[in-house]
Amino acid sequence: MLLPLVILFLAESGLRWGGYGIDLDHLFLTTPDGQYLYMNKEISKRYFTASQATTGNIEFFKKKKDANTIRMFVLGESAALGFPYPNNISFQRMLKYELQKNNPSKNIEIINLSLTAINSYTFYDFGKELAKYEPDAILIYGGHNEYYGALGVGSTNTFGNNPTTVRMIIRLRQTRLVQLLERITRSFRGRSIDKESDNLMKYVVKNQLIKYQSPLFYKGIDQFRRNMEDLMSVFHEENIPVFCSTVGTNLKDQYPFRSILSEKTDSTFYREQLQAARLSVGQGEITTADSILTFLYNQDPAYADCSYLLGKVKLALGEKEKAYSYFNDAKQKDGLRFRAPDEINETIDRLAGTFNNIHKVDAEATFKAESPDHIPGYKLLLEHVHPTIEGHRLIAKCFLRELNGAGFFREKKMNEYVVTGESLSTFPVLEFDSLAGAYSCVRLKQGFPFFETGNDTIQAETPVEKMAMQYVREKNWYKSMETLYKYAVSVKDYPLALDLMRVRILDNEYDPAFYSSAGDICTVMHRYEEALEHYRKSFALHNSFPCAKEIISVALRLDKPETAVQYMEYAIANNQSAMNFRTLKNHCIEIIRYKKLLETTPSDEIYRKIREIYLQIGNTEAAALYPDRKLTR
């Protein structure tokens, strides 16, 4: 009996030794210098076939967490990733930006582990590995993909609804033997996704019609419940606080994808009457449409199109609460389940009441409260589930509010945070971000399941519009950022160039080059305090003579010789220029001495001496701070 196991073990060992296959054992990989970790870009192949595999963002965090670092991981789907926007737009980036701004002495790490088209199986699989990376909190925003996400009950790569079986398959996919078998199987199938002209949604759907409250519908809810319960148990055992959000959906502006009539309903008569109601709405005969639709709804309440049209009619009649109810009913009964049903958010609510380390973040309620007529639509959602930029800002505010309310900031010795109307108003949203998101959304809606027409006539004219369009075609964000930065510098658009560096720092706060570039831009803009801050952060990450030289130069322009002196010894020991830093250091020491004298015995003579020293070293800006005048006593 042992022989087959020995053969399998030897085959697996041989494949690994020979370098076959990909590493799916490790959620995180280490940078070449051994200092940082980042998410394995191949990790989604634990859950997808190779042709369907998706990738998330590469975000670095310290391999060895220090006492000054606050670390959070985000679990989610494409909505949490920021799709269809570029890397800069997501509630996670906004949250990280705001917390770092509010806690400048802390190092804030919020690592987004979200992936497109995954679901609670991935949440659980990732989550059970996270405790060893010392998270201070886990943030979760997801629940839309329980039916068609990877391994979901209605997806093309489902393996049933038994979590034990599915989790075993996830583990087996990490082996090189299974990877080899899947490769052989794919070679016979010969089908792949055309990523240039199609979207993944088309290929992950197996059951396009999942009736409301059907056995398969409840299997999806049960799948989410069991995975999330197990996930929360893991975090509860490790005493890790979890902030789990309800999810928002587009109710008002998203027509049902598929409607299903009851078997006993006369479909011909029903559809004729429904068309008559549509015509009445088009002709402004709202009360007539209301009567027809109410009759049809009473005859067969299962048809999502009828509920949606009733929502439109009730809204036109000013009956907003009834309109919300019918719009939500249409979502519940939509046979193509790309939007989370109410039962998903209800499960999140129950989890928060079951585990004392789980905090409910109610994004759904906030979306409703902040939407026109209190019905979520295009203001906060681009299409069915993906938030707009304002939608992401609202989700970030929801997390901020709950983190503060739960006492998390106080416990972690962070500054308290009160959410106001001005919160996140300074987050660097680029025109490029908005355009790329809009172009991507248009492209998405041309395919399954939207099939919208007449929206493919966008003409990119300005340089930024052309760069955004190129990004949508190539999906190379880093290349786009470099091109846009070169453009901004070439046209002397320094505010844009600075925003781009702020965006790059948010993406990777451990790259000193971004801080140095930000310092250079601030210097050109005469924003010396900001320049000094950026240069010092760059130097802290990587000591270099050019950076030390800039710190000394900017510090002296700001009349801060005490700061400049701190970097003099490094500059002297690593001097790569003709400048005499030893002499400059002596001048700084003189200025420091005179400034101390000014504190006790101010005089015009001391002012004159400080001014002369600054003029001697060519620093006219600091010299101007000590004018030749009589002191007022």
N, C-alpha and C positions, 0 to 999 in steps of 0.2 A: 504493500500500500504506500510505502514511503517513496518508492521509485518514481512515480509520476511527479511527486512534489520536488524530488531532487532534480529531475530533468528540467522542470519549470524554473527552479531556482538557478540552475546553471545557465539556462538560456537567458534569463533576465540579467544575470551577472555578466554574461558574455556580451550582451547588447550594450549594457552600460559601460563596460570596460572598453568596448569598441567605439564609444562615442555616439551610438545611435540614439535618435529621438531627442526630445526636449525636456528640460527640467520643469516638471510640474509638481515637484516635491516641496518647493519653497515658495511661499507667498511673497517673500521679499528677497531681493538680491543685494549684494554689497558692492559699493563703488570700488574701483581699482585701488584707491588709497586706503580702503578699509575703514573710513570714517562715517560713511552714511549708508542708509538703506533706502530702497525704492521698490515699488511693486513690480513683480515679474510681469513683463509685457505679454508673456505667453499664457498667463494663468487662466484665462477664460477657456482654454482648451480642456480644462478639467470638466467643463459643463457643455461645451459645444463640440460639434464636429469641426474639423479644421477650416472648412469653407465658410462656416457661420461665425467663427471666433471673432470677438470684439476686443478692443484695447481701451484702457482708460488713460488717465494722465500720469506722467512720471513726476512724482513729487518726493523730494528727498527729506529724510529726517535722520537725526543723529543715531548712530548705532549704539552709543553709550549715552543714555539720557542723563543730563546734569540736573542739579537741584533747582536751577533757575528756569527750566523748561516746562511749559504746560503743553501736554500732548493729547490730542483728540483724533479719533478716526471716524470717518464718515462712511456709512454703509448705505448704498442706494442703487437706483437704476439710472436710466438715461436722464430722467428729470433732475436727479440730484447731481449728475455729472455736468449738467448745463447744456445738454443737447437742445437745439442744433447750433448753439452759439460756440465760438472758439473758447479756448482754455480759460480766458479771463473771466467769463461770466458763469457764476454759480453762487448759490447762497453760501457755500463753503468758503469761497475766496472772499466774499464780502464780510463774512463773520471773522475770518482770520485778519483781514485788514483792520476792522473796527477794534478787535481785541488788542492787536499789536499797538494801534494808535492810543488806546486807552491805558495800556500797560507797557510803556516804552522800556522799562527796566527788565521786563520778562521776555523770554524767547517763546513765541507762540507757534506751535506746530499743529496744524489741522490738516490731516492727510486724507484726501478723497480717494476712497477705494471703490467708488461707484463704477459700474460697467453697463453698457447698453444691453438690453434684452435679457437680463438675468432676473432672478427673483429670490425668494426666501431660502431656497436651497444654498445659494451662494452666500447669502447673509450668514447662515449658520456655519457653513464651511469656513468662511473667512473668520468669523467671530470666535470660533473655538481656538484659533491660533493667536489671537491678539493680546491676551493677558500677559504673555512673556515680554511684550514690548512696552510694558508699563504705561498704558493709557490712563489719563486722568478722567476721561469720559468717552463715551461712544455716542455718536449722533446718527440717527436713522431717519431717512425719508424714502419710503418705498411701499409698494403694494399694488401697483398697476399691472405687474407682469406675472401674476400667479397662474394664469391660464396659458399664455403663449411664450413666456420667458423660458430660458433654458431649463429643460427637464420638467416643465409645467404640465399639468394634466391635459391641456389641449394643444401642446406643441408637437412639432414634427419629431423631436428627439426625446419624447417622453418614455419613461420606463415604468409607467404605472404610478400609483399614488401611495406606495408603501415607503416611508422615509428610510427605513433600514436598507431596503433594496437599492434605492436611488443613491444613498450615501456610499454604499459598497461599490457601486458602479463609478462614482466620482473617484474613489480611492483606486480602483483598478485602472482608470485612465492615466494615473500617474506612472504606471508601470510601462516599461519599454515594449514588453510583449504585446500589450493591448494596443499601444500606439502603432506597432507594426501591423497588427491585424486590421485596424481601422484604415491604415494606408492602403492595404491590399484591397479592402472592400471598396474604398473610394475609387480605386483604379478601374473597377468594373462598372461603377455607376456612371462615372464620367460627367457629372453635372456640377457646375460651380456657380457661384453668385457673380453676376456682372455688377461689380460695385460702382461702376461709373454711371450706370443708367437705372439702377434698381435700388430698393431699400430692403433691409433685413426683415422687415415686418412680413413681407410676402412669403418668405421662406421658413419662418418659424411657426406659421399657423397650420395646424392639422385639421382641427374641428372649427370651421368658420361659423357654425351655428351652435351656440351653447345656450339653451333655453333657461330663462330665469327660474330658479328653484328646482331645476332638474338635478338628477343624481350627479352629473358631471359638474354642474355649478357648485354644488356643495362640496364636491371633492376638492375644488380649487380653494374654497374657504378653509376646509379642514387642513389642506396642505400648508397654507399660510399659518394657521393656528398652531399646528404641531411644530413646525420649524421655528416659529418665533418663541413658543413656550420653551423649547429646548435651548434656544439661543439665550433667552433671558435667564434661564437657570444657570447657564455657564457664567454669565456676567454677575449673577447674584452670588454664586459661590466664591467668585474672586473679589466681591465687594466693589465692583466697578459701576459707577453711576451711568445710566443710559437715558438719553433724551430722545424719545421716539415720537415722531410727528405723524399726525394724520395727513392724508394727501388730498390735494385739491384737484378738481376736474372741471373741464369746460362744460357747463350745462346749457347756457343760453345760445351759444354760437356754434355748437357742434351737433349737426344732424346725426341721428343714429346711423351706424354703419350697416346694420342688418336688422330687419324687423321680422317677427315670426307670428303668424296667425295661429290661433288654436285650430285643431283638426276639425272641429264641428262647425266652424265659421264658414259661411258662404263667401269665398274669397272674391268672386266676381263682383257681387253686390257691394261688398265691403270696400273694395278698391275704387269702384265707381263713385261711391259716396265720399270717399277720401279725396278723390280728384275734384269733386264738386266743392268740397270744403276749401281746397287749395285755390280754386278759381274765385270763390267768394272772398277769400282773404286778399287775393290780388286785385279785386274790384272794390275793396274797402268795405265789403258787407260783413263786418266782424261779427255782429250778433247772429247772422244766418250761419256763418261758419261755426260759431260757438254751439249752436243748436245741433248741427249735423255731427260735429266731433263729439259732443257729449253723448249723443245717441250711440255713436259707434263705440265709444269707450265703454259704455254700459253693456253693449252687446259683446265686446271682446276687449278687455283691458290689457291683453297681452301684447298688442301691436305697438311697438315703440314709436313708429312714425306718428300715430294718432296722439299719443301722449305729448310728443314734442310740439306738434301743431297746436294742441290745446294750450300748451305753455305759452306759445307765441300769441294766441288769441287772448288768453287771460291777461297777459302783460299789456296788450293793446287796450284792454278794457280797464286797466288800472288795478287789477286784482293781483297784486304782486306776490302775496303769500301762496295763492293758488297756482300762480305761474311757476313759482319755484318748485312746488310739489310735483307738478306735471313734468317739468324739465328733468327733475331728478328721477321721476318714474321712467322717463324715456331712457335715461342712462342705465337704470337698473335692468330694463328689459331689452336693451341693445344686445342682439344675438352674437355680435362680434366683440369679444370682451377685451378691448384694449384700455378700458377705463375701470378703475377699481370700483366694485360695488360697495354699497354702504357697509356691508358686513366686514369688509377689511378694516375700515376705521373703527367699527364697533369692537373688533378684536383688539386693536391697539388700545382702546379705552379700557377694556377688561384687563389687559396685561398690566397697565399702569396701576390698576386697583389690586392686582394680585401680588406684585413684587414691590417691596419698599424701596428698591434702588432704581425703579423705572419712573421717569417723569414724562407725562404726556405733553407734547407740544402740539397745540391745536391750529395747524396751518389751515385746515379746511374751514374752520369757523372764521378765521381772519380773512381768508379769501372772500367768503360770503359777506362779511361786514364791510370790506373795502371795495366791493364791486358795485357798479351802477345797478340800482333796483335790488341790491343784495342778492344778485344771481351771477355767479362767476361766468365770465365770457372772455372775449378777446383782449380786454384791458390787462388781464393778468395771465392769460394762457395763449400761446401762439396757435395751437390747434386743440387737440383733445386733452393732452395731459402736461405738455412741456411749458413751464412758466416763462413769461416774458421777463425782461430785465427787472421791471417793477415787481413782478411776481417773486423773483429770487430775492429782491430786497425785502419784501414782506416776510418771506420764510426766514431769512437771516434775523430779522427783528423778532420773530416768534421765538427762535432759539435763544437770542439774547435775553428776552424777557423771562423765559423759563429758567435759564441758567442763573440769572440774577435772583429770581424769586425762590429758587430751590436752595439758595445759599452757597452755590458752587464757587462764586467769585470770592466770597468771604472765607470759605474753607481753604481755598488755594492762595490766600493772601494777595488777591488781585483787587484792583479798584472796582468799586460798585459801578453798575451801569444802569442808567435809567433811559429807557427807550423814549425818544421824542420824535417829532416830525422831521427834525434835522438829522436824525441818525442815518448814517451811511450816505449822507449827501455829498461827501468829498471822495467817495470811492471812484477810482479812475475808470469810468466807462468810456470807451473809445468809439468814435464814429465807425471805425472798422468793425467793432463788435456788433453794433446794431445792423450794419449792412450785411455782414456775413450771416448773421442769424436770419435776417429777412430773406436773403437769397437761398439759403439752405432750406428754409421753410417752404418757399415756393417750389423748389425742386422736390421736396418730400411729398407735397400734396399732389404732384402730377402722377404719382404712382399709387399702388395699393396702400390702404383701402379707400383713399380719398377720390382719386381719379378726377381731380379738378382740371378744368380746361380754361383757356383764355388768360392765364396768369404767367405765361412763359415769354413775355415780350420785354423783360427788363433789359435796359441798355446801360451798361456801365460807361460813364463818360469821364468823370474826374479821376485823378490818379488813385485816390483812396478807394473809390468804387471799383476800379479795375483790380486793385490788390485784393479787395474783398471777394470779388468774383473768382479770381485765381485761387484764393484759399479754398473756396467751395469746391473747385475742381480738383485741387491737389491734396487738400487736407494736411498741409504741412505748416503748422502754426509757427514753428520756430523760424522757418524761412520767411514767412509773411512778416513776422515781427522785425527781423533784420532788414528786410526791404523797406518797411514802413519807417523804421528809425533812420535809415540812410536818407530817405526822402525828406523827413522832417528836418534833419540837420542841413540838407542841401538847400532847402527853402527858408532856413532860419526860423522854422516854427518850433521854437524852444519849449513852449508849454506842452506841445504834443510830444516832443522828444522826451521831456521829463516824465510825462504820464506813461510813456512806453517803458521807461526804466522802472517806474513804480510797479507796473504790471509784471515786468520780468522778475523783479524782486519778490513779488507775491508768488510767482511761479516757482522760484528757487532762491530762497533767502540765504543760501550758503555759497553763492557764486560771487566772489569779490569784484569781478569785472562790472557787474551791474551797478554796484554801489559807487565804484569809481566813475563810471559814465554818468551816473546821476549827479555826482559831485562836480564833474566837469560842466554839465549843463547849468547847474545852480550857480557856478562861478561866473559863467558867461552872462547869466541873468542878474548877477550881483546879489544873489540870495545866499550870502556867505554863511549864515548860521546853518542853513540846510546843507550847504556844501560840506561844511566841517563835519556835520553828523554823518553824512554818507561816506566821506573819506575815512573817518575813524572806524566805521563799521567794516569797511573794506580792509583796512589795515589789521583789524582784529581777526578777520578770517584768514588773511594771508599777508604777512609782513613783506613789504616791498619798498625799495627806495623811491620810485615815482610817487607812491601814495604818501609816504612820509614827507616828501618834499612839498606836496600839495597841502598836506595838513599844516605844515609850518607856515607856508605862504598865506593860507586863508586865516589861520589863527592870528597871525600878525596883522592882517588887514582888519581884523575884528578887535585889535588891541588886546589880544590874549596871549602875551608872551609866556605866561605860566603853562599854557597848553602846548605852545610851540617847543618849549624846552624839554618836555617829556619825550619828544621824538628826535631830539638833536643827536643823542649818542648813537642811535641807529643810523641816522643820516651820515654822521661822521664815519662810522665803521663801514658803511656800504655806499659811500659817495660815488655816483656815476656821472657827476657833472663837474664843471669848473668852479662851482660855488664853494667858498670857504665856510663851511658850517661851524667850524670851531670859533671863528671870529664872530659869526652871526650869533652863536650861543652866548658869547661874552656880552654882545650888545643887548640880548634879551635879558640877561641877568642884571645888567645896568638899568634897563627900563623897569624891571620888577622892583629893584631897590628904590628907584625914584617914585614909583607909584605908591609904595608903602609910606614913603616920606610925605606924599601928598595927603595921605589919610590923617596925619597928625599936624603937619606944618605946611599947609598949602601956600605956594608962592608962584609968582610969575616966572621966576628963575628956573624952578623945577619944570614948569610947563615948557619953557624954552628948551631945556636940555632934552626932555623926552621927544619934543618935536624934532630937534636937530638929529637925534639918533635915528628916528624913523626916516627922515629925509636922507640921511647918510646911506641907509640900506635901500633907498628907493621906494619906500612905502608911503606914498603921498596920502593915501586914504586914512591911515591911522594918524599921520601927522596932522591932518585937518581936525582931528579930535582935540588937539591941544593948540588952540589959536593964540596968537601974540596979543594978549589983552591984560588989563588989570583985573585981578580977582575981586569979586565983590565980597567984602567981609561983613 
